[in-house]
Each structure stands twice: as structure tokens, then as C-alpha cells.
Amino acid sequence: MRHQFTLEYWQDGNWHVGRLIEVPGVFSQGATLEELRENIQEVYDLLITQERTPAPPAARQEAMELEV
């Protein structure tokens, strides 16, 4: 299944740097815009397919409000 995301990117010296607006943590760079797109795809793939270490049995969760 394909989803559409927004790639925000800019030039930093000789590098194209970017991130996916809708997916926090997906950030990369590339020597060309095409390389940046490929790297962003790879980061996204790793983020959604990585296995998460389960929390210990005694772990708890709670709602938390933060000041932004």
C-alpha cells in the first residue's frame, strides 16, 4: 500500500537535507535530491519495520500533558 507524505527539504552546503512532515523521526540527507529521496525511503522503512523491545512486565503507562 502506498501513502503520500510531505518531504520538506533544504540545501545545507553541498547536501540536500530533509524530513517527512507527517512522520517524526524520518530525517536524512543526500548529495542529490534523488539520493535524499532514497535515503528518506530507507529511514521510513527502518522506522516502521523495526522490532521494538517489549517493556518489562512491571512497566506502566500514563497520560501526560506537556507545555509546548
Secondary structure, 3 states (H helix, E strand, C coil): CCCCCCEEEEEECCEEEEEECCCCCCEEEECCHHHHHHHHHHHHHHHHHCCCCCCCCCCCCCCCCCCC
